[in-house]
Amino acid sequence: MIIVMQSSSTPEDTQRVIDRVEALGYQARPDTGEERTVIGVIGDDRPIDPDQIRSLQGVDKVMPILAPYKLASRDFRPKNTIIKVLESTFGGTEIPVMAGPCSVEDRDSTFAIAETLQSFGVKILRGGAFKPRTSPYSFQGLGEPGLQILAEVRERYGMAVVTEVMTSEEVGLCDEYVDILQIGTRNMQNYRLLEAVGKTRTPVLLKRGMSGTIEELLLAAEYILAGGNEQVMICERGIRTYETATRSTFDVNAVPVLKLLTHLPVIVDPSHATGRRDLVDPISRAAVAAGADGLIIEVHADPAAAISDGAQSLPPEQFAELLKSVDRVAQAVDRSLDLATVTA
């Protein structure tokens, strides 16, 4: 349930309500808005007698949250959650673009693509240090040396960095080096991992499982939110269907549906959604038109030589054209890409 405090209520009134909720064995999550405070009540499914709360001083009304995901629901927080990552903002009118290679392959190539992307105005570099692969014989990533390379990129170019974390044991290590922790599609329902990133205060990019429903995605986000980390972004990256023309099927419906159901920023990964570089541009445009709050795109200086995901990686010149075409769509829906001003 959610408890809506009166606009005239005091901090002491709010604390009394929190104390009562916790005395009943539940967790209270206050969300202070411009006009009033809303308190989310989470815990097991035992019903609370609303009269025990409604009679407290400063309480305006007590309302049930019907969705199984409480903290992720727009019932709990009607306004968009805004997440700041260095110079970028997710959830506002500007649309950040995260770009870079699938894998951190070596220091020189990572620095080279970071410099190129920075020249396009990109503020966030993506790159995998740990790579979950279908085959155990495929390249699995550089591990901590890859994280160190990403941290060097941030130091030299001032770019934020995002990388995937695969196990709960790796969360502390990755958290030392990067600005956004990514939960990949295969780990969407790895609940121990979700709980571990929920204990951090680092922004989390949670990807939809390849066979996950929208409700399951939001419940996965709920694990992170329930742990105390409110900086969660959810990512549509394509789902598995009977169609084989593309790597995955981009669920464009998911973007506006998620925007209706949750206050969390919605990101789209057109690279994994299609697996084809010739489709990344049109799917990026469709995502922005549908209301996406950010894009994460694979870019490689020489896709043919990429260790992983070369077929869906854009060469820099094609990525530069994508930024122009996507920004035109963004302008048409009263938004814009969040790109740094590049000076000669």
Phi and psi in degrees as a GROMACS rama.xvg file:
@    title "Ramachandran Plot"
@    xaxis  label "Phi"
@    yaxis  label "Psi"
@TYPE xy
-123.04  144.753  ILE-2
-113.528  119.712  ILE-3
-98.8091  120.185  VAL-4
-83.9073  154.128  MET-5
-67.3462  151.581  GLN-6
-63.6265  -23.5075  SER-7
-92.8829  2.42873  SER-8
-68.4619  155.458  SER-9
-103.791  164.32  THR-10
-56.3975  -32.3719  PRO-11
-67.148  -38.1836  GLU-12
-61.5548  -45.0764  ASP-13
-62.0846  -41.8118  THR-14
-65.6743  -36.649  GLN-15
-62.947  -39.5954  ARG-16
-65.8316  -43.6448  VAL-17
-59.9261  -43.8546  ILE-18
-61.6154  -40.4515  ASP-19
-66.5054  -43.5967  ARG-20
-60.0784  -45.5476  VAL-21
-70.1625  -30.8937  GLU-22
-66.4252  -25.9842  ALA-23
-83.6082  -1.06116  LEU-24
94.5335  16.9562  GLY-25
-114.76  168.534  TYR-26
-98.7964  141.673  GLN-27
-112.852  128.437  ALA-28
-120.928  95.2431  ARG-29
-74.2951  142.528  PRO-30
-130.366  106.442  ASP-31
-89.5058  115.525  THR-32
-96.9477  -173.921  GLY-33
-68.4216  -33.1354  GLU-34
-106.209  -34.8063  GLU-35
-157.829  167.557  ARG-36
-101.406  138.731  THR-37
-116.715  134.295  VAL-38
-113.261  118.723  ILE-39
-86.7325  135.863  GLY-40
-110.915  119.601  VAL-41
-127.521  154.207  ILE-42
161.359  -152.179  GLY-43
-75.4926  -177.495  ASP-44
-88.1371  9.79688  ASP-45
-64.5418  132.378  ARG-46
-71.7446  143.97  PRO-47
-101.562  135.453  ILE-48
-69.4621  111.98  ASP-49
-59.3428  -24.4121  PRO-50
-66.082  -25.0847  ASP-51
-67.1744  -24.0083  GLN-52
-101.68  -40.1242  ILE-53
-61.9386  -27.7783  ARG-54
-80.5268  -9.07988  SER-55
-74.4747  148.042  LEU-56
-61.9808  134.815  GLN-57
91.5076  -7.69536  GLY-58
-82.8728  129.922  VAL-59
-89.8106  -53.3536  ASP-60
-156.949  159.187  LYS-61
-120.522  126.418  VAL-62
-130.467  139.527  MET-63
-76.6124  146.922  PRO-64
-100.872  114.894  ILE-65
-77.5512  -29.3595  LEU-66
-69.323  144.114  ALA-67
-68.0723  -22.8518  PRO-68
-92.3634  113.519  TYR-69
-88.1677  -57.7834  LYS-70
-71.6823  -24.8933  LEU-71
-83.0039  -10.879  ALA-72
-77.4983  148.213  SER-73
-69.9624  -17.2769  ARG-74
-62.8304  -36.8008  ASP-75
-76.8573  -43.851  PHE-76
-135.193  97.2601  ARG-77
-64.03  -34.0311  PRO-78
-85.4281  153.43  LYS-79
-60.9152  139.375  ASN-80
-74.7876  132.903  THR-81
-107.734  126.94  ILE-82
-119.321  121.631  ILE-83
-96.9445  129.398  LYS-84
-129.081  101.526  VAL-85
50.065  -113.068  LEU-86
-95.0502  5.34579  GLU-87
-109.817  151.683  SER-88
-129.586  124.273  THR-89
-102.416  135.847  PHE-90
103.346  -3.62818  GLY-91
-100.044  -154.373  GLY-92
-81.2942  -24.6775  THR-93
-86.6322  150.167  GLU-94
-116.887  104.642  ILE-95
-69.2223  152.287  PRO-96
-122.045  120.608  VAL-97
-98.2708  129.489  MET-98
-145.792  155.728  ALA-99
152.156  -175.67  GLY-100
-74.2058  156.618  PRO-101
-57.8268  -48.5089  CYS-102
-121.108  145.233  SER-103
-75.5241  109.014  VAL-104
-91.6159  -40.2466  GLU-105
-166.814  170.764  ASP-106
-66.6425  -47.6338  ARG-107
-62.1797  -46.9099  ASP-108
-68.3997  -33.8918  SER-109
-68.0839  -43.0537  THR-110
-64.3849  -38.5702  PHE-111
-65.7621  -44.6839  ALA-112
-71.5935  -32.5671  ILE-113
-63.2275  -43.0311  ALA-114
-63.7963  -40  GLU-115
-64.7409  -46.8129  THR-116
-63.7438  -38.6192  LEU-117
-62.1601  -35.1115  GLN-118
-66.833  -19.531  SER-119
-89.7166  -6.03565  PHE-120
96.7982  4.56885  GLY-121
-69.3766  134.903  VAL-122
-104.759  -13.3138  LYS-123
-130.994  123.654  ILE-124
-97.643  130.638  LEU-125
-102.447  148.404  ARG-126
-176.473  134.728  GLY-127
-91.2965  122.505  GLY-128
-92.0394  -32.6113  ALA-129
-116.852  125.381  PHE-130
-120.349  111.639  LYS-131
-75.6216  122.061  PRO-132
-122.382  149.909  ARG-133
-62.4887  -40.5389  THR-134
-96.3779  134.735  SER-135
-68.4118  -10.6878  PRO-136
-95.2421  -6.05612  TYR-137
-78.8255  160.909  SER-138
-56.2569  126.24  PHE-139
-103.868  5.28888  GLN-140
100.253  162.876  GLY-141
-83.8519  -13.4182  LEU-142
74.4489  -141.179  GLY-143
-59.7857  -37.3551  GLU-144
-57.5132  -34.1361  PRO-145
-65.7486  -40.0757  GLY-146
-62.6612  -39.061  LEU-147
-64.5412  -37.2251  GLN-148
-64.5237  -43.0591  ILE-149
-61.181  -41.5606  LEU-150
-64.6474  -35.9031  ALA-151
-65.6355  -38.1524  GLU-152
-61.2964  -45.4925  VAL-153
-60.6912  -41.7545  ARG-154
-65.7567  -40.7949  GLU-155
-80.8776  -41.1121  ARG-156
-106.789  -5.7301  TYR-157
71.2674  19.0306  GLY-158
-91.424  141.434  MET-159
-71.0854  157.751  ALA-160
-131.529  145.198  VAL-161
-127.777  135.987  VAL-162
-146  159.402  THR-163
-84.5902  137.454  GLU-164
-110.556  134.29  VAL-165
-106.044  -26.6773  MET-166
-134.516  159.202  THR-167
-64.4624  -28.9707  SER-168
-68.6676  -23.8648  GLU-169
-88.0735  -9.02445  GLU-170
-60.7011  -47.8037  VAL-171
-61.7538  -40.1517  GLY-172
-64.3826  -50.4646  LEU-173
-63.4855  -36.4315  CYS-174
-63.3956  -24.4016  ASP-175
-70.472  -25.34  GLU-176
-111.364  -27.0799  TYR-177
-118.843  169.941  VAL-178
-102.411  -21.9104  ASP-179
-135.775  129.363  ILE-180
-95.925  121.848  LEU-181
-98.0561  132.35  GLN-182
-102.895  115.144  ILE-183
-75.2674  169.156  GLY-184
-57.9837  -37.2487  THR-185
-69.8203  -16.7534  ARG-186
-110.582  11.6222  ASN-187
-55.8471  -34.9662  MET-188
-111.203  27.68  GLN-189
-84.6217  88.8832  ASN-190
-66.2437  -32.4351  TYR-191
-65.8763  -38.5346  ARG-192
-67.2459  -41.7944  LEU-193
-61.2115  -41.4066  LEU-194
-65.006  -36.0768  GLU-195
-66.9297  -44.6463  ALA-196
-72.0676  -22.8578  VAL-197
-66.8465  -21.9863  GLY-198
-83.8884  -13.4364  LYS-199
-86.033  175.237  THR-200
-121.342  23.7383  ARG-201
-90.5016  137.281  THR-202
-54.3682  142.389  PRO-203
-120.887  132.405  VAL-204
-104.408  107.36  LEU-205
-101.181  114.736  LEU-206
-88.152  144.069  LYS-207
-68.0299  136.666  ARG-208
-63.4059  149.009  GLY-209
-63.0086  -20.6817  MET-210
-121.9  17.4864  SER-211
-84.5157  141.142  GLY-212
-81.1206  168.045  THR-213
-63.6675  -40.0084  ILE-214
-64.4039  -40.8298  GLU-215
-64.6035  -36.6235  GLU-216
-62.4175  -45.4673  LEU-217
-69.8763  -32.1253  LEU-218
-70.2198  -32.7447  LEU-219
-64.3577  -41.9424  ALA-220
-62.1766  -33.669  ALA-221
-62.3553  -35.4092  GLU-222
-58.3548  -43.0228  TYR-223
-69.3332  -44.7348  ILE-224
-63.4918  -40.7249  LEU-225
-64.4228  -25.1083  ALA-226
-76.9446  -9.04956  GLY-227
108.812  -6.50277  GLY-228
-91.4797  109.314  ASN-229
-90.1478  -3.42939  GLU-230
-95.4578  75.7087  GLN-231
-119.221  131.169  VAL-232
-116.141  139.47  MET-233
-110.025  143.769  ILE-234
-126.582  122.624  CYS-235
-85.6333  121.298  GLU-236
-129.6  19.9652  ARG-237
91.9292  145.934  GLY-238
-121.835  164.575  ILE-239
-86.5783  123.09  ARG-240
-130.274  -171.19  THR-241
-75.3453  -12.8177  TYR-242
-74.1162  134.091  GLU-243
-115.245  2.82006  THR-244
-68.751  -26.2579  ALA-245
-128.196  162.912  THR-246
-58.1446  -45.1723  ARG-247
-135.725  176.463  SER-248
-108.505  117.361  THR-249
-71.2498  119.098  PHE-250
-89.8929  85.4113  ASP-251
-64.7015  -27.0875  VAL-252
-59.7728  -31.8715  ASN-253
-61.6079  -31.9688  ALA-254
-64.5826  -57.7323  VAL-255
-67.6594  -29.9177  PRO-256
-63.8665  -46.2247  VAL-257
-63.2138  -38.7039  LEU-258
-62.9826  -29.8225  LYS-259
-76.4656  -36.561  LEU-260
-86.9099  -30.5926  LEU-261
-132.363  155.406  THR-262
-89.9838  -5.99011  HIS-263
-74.9897  145.934  LEU-264
-60.6487  142.628  PRO-265
-111.564  121.297  VAL-266
-109.102  151.766  ILE-267
-124.436  137.574  VAL-268
-110.758  91.4259  ASP-269
-72.4692  -18.3465  PRO-270
-69.5152  -51.7259  SER-271
-75.6254  -24.0259  HIS-272
-66.6835  -24.8826  ALA-273
-120.196  -38.1376  THR-274
73.8112  9.15234  GLY-275
-134.499  125.41  ARG-276
-65.5257  -27.8388  ARG-277
-72.3567  -10.7794  ASP-278
-105.581  -7.53375  LEU-279
-64.2735  -41.2124  VAL-280
-63.8502  -54.9961  ASP-281
-62.0683  -35.1342  PRO-282
-71.3241  -33.9247  ILE-283
-62.2567  -41.9143  SER-284
-65.5356  -41.5804  ARG-285
-63.0743  -39.1536  ALA-286
-63.0114  -45.5027  ALA-287
-66.5518  -40.6118  VAL-288
-62.2531  -32.0085  ALA-289
-80.7121  -12.231  ALA-290
116.35  13.5102  GLY-291
-60.799  146.479  ALA-292
-99.2199  1.34695  ASP-293
-179.76  162.008  GLY-294
-129.422  147.117  LEU-295
-128.86  117.874  ILE-296
-130.062  136.846  ILE-297
-85.5339  126.636  GLU-298
-132.185  133.758  VAL-299
-139.116  140.169  HIS-300
-61.1298  -32.6792  ALA-301
-142.2  82.9341  ASP-302
-54.7383  -33.4818  PRO-303
-63.9054  -24.8696  ALA-304
-101.69  4.22601  ALA-305
-63.7326  140.8  ALA-306
-68.7172  -31.9895  ILE-307
-144.61  145.1  SER-308
58.4128  35.1662  ASP-309
-63.8026  -32.8958  GLY-310
-65.2365  -24.8676  ALA-311
-107.013  0.387817  GLN-312
-86.7374  138.833  SER-313
-91.1588  140.017  LEU-314
-71.7726  157.41  PRO-315
-54.964  -41.1761  PRO-316
-65.7646  -35.5045  GLU-317
-71.7813  -36.0256  GLN-318
-64.8862  -38.6013  PHE-319
-61.5293  -39.1885  ALA-320
-68.204  -36.8864  GLU-321
-59.5292  -44.5808  LEU-322
-56.7006  -39.4161  LEU-323
-67.3162  -45.7618  LYS-324
-69.2471  -39.3233  SER-325
-69.0464  -36.4496  VAL-326
-65.652  -31.7884  ASP-327
-63.4083  -40.6286  ARG-328
-66.6756  -42.5792  VAL-329
-58.1026  -43.8507  ALA-330
-61.9722  -34.5756  GLN-331
-68.1045  -23.5413  ALA-332
-108.972  26.6227  VAL-333
62.4985  37.8544  ASP-334
-135.143  -176.358  ARG-335
-156.468  157.316  SER-336
-72.3733  143.22  LEU-337
-90.3266  88.8782  ASP-338
-121.509  140.711  LEU-339
-69.7176  148.489  ALA-340
-72.2024  124.228  THR-341
-97.6642  124.892  VAL-342
-105.12  144.081  THR-343
